Amino acid sequence: MANSKQAAKRARQSEVRRQRNTANRSKMRTAIKNVLKAVSAGEKTAAESAYKVAVPVIDTMVNKKIIHKNKAARHKSRLNSHIQAM
């Protein structure tokens, strides 16, 4: 429980930011899953189009400091290698 007005406001701000970060992280994970679904189904054109949608979403998460840039690079690299292996 917050003991001051300042602490109460910080608690409110933290909660709003937590919810926003959770929604953004979920959006990124969904984009990644869409690529993997298309790859597992064997649909190369669908996988490529889903990849083109997923890359800006992943990059946005880096800019918002939700994930580290190396994690984003790792995701993009692995998704791309899945598509190239098809």
Contacts in CASP RR format, 6 or more apart in sequence:
PFRMAT RR
TARGET T0000
AUTHOR 0000-0000-0000
METHOD contacts of the structure
MODEL  1
MANSKQAAKRARQSEVRRQRNTANRSKMRTAIKNVLKAVSAGEKTAAESA
YKVAVPVIDTMVNKKIIHKNKAARHKSRLNSHIQAM
2 8 0 8 1.000
2 10 0 8 1.000
2 11 0 8 1.000
21 64 0 8 1.000
21 66 0 8 1.000
24 60 0 8 1.000
24 61 0 8 1.000
24 64 0 8 1.000
24 66 0 8 1.000
25 61 0 8 1.000
25 66 0 8 1.000
25 67 0 8 1.000
27 57 0 8 1.000
28 54 0 8 1.000
28 57 0 8 1.000
28 58 0 8 1.000
28 61 0 8 1.000
28 66 0 8 1.000
28 67 0 8 1.000
31 50 0 8 1.000
31 53 0 8 1.000
31 54 0 8 1.000
31 57 0 8 1.000
31 58 0 8 1.000
32 54 0 8 1.000
32 58 0 8 1.000
32 75 0 8 1.000
32 79 0 8 1.000
34 50 0 8 1.000
34 53 0 8 1.000
34 54 0 8 1.000
35 47 0 8 1.000
35 50 0 8 1.000
35 51 0 8 1.000
35 54 0 8 1.000
35 79 0 8 1.000
35 82 0 8 1.000
35 83 0 8 1.000
36 79 0 8 1.000
36 82 0 8 1.000
37 50 0 8 1.000
38 46 0 8 1.000
38 47 0 8 1.000
38 50 0 8 1.000
39 47 0 8 1.000
39 82 0 8 1.000
39 83 0 8 1.000
39 86 0 8 1.000
42 86 0 8 1.000
44 83 0 8 1.000
44 86 0 8 1.000
47 82 0 8 1.000
47 83 0 8 1.000
47 86 0 8 1.000
48 83 0 8 1.000
51 79 0 8 1.000
51 80 0 8 1.000
51 83 0 8 1.000
54 76 0 8 1.000
54 79 0 8 1.000
55 76 0 8 1.000
58 67 0 8 1.000
58 72 0 8 1.000
58 75 0 8 1.000
58 76 0 8 1.000
59 72 0 8 1.000
61 67 0 8 1.000
61 72 0 8 1.000
62 68 0 8 1.000
62 69 0 8 1.000
62 72 0 8 1.000
END
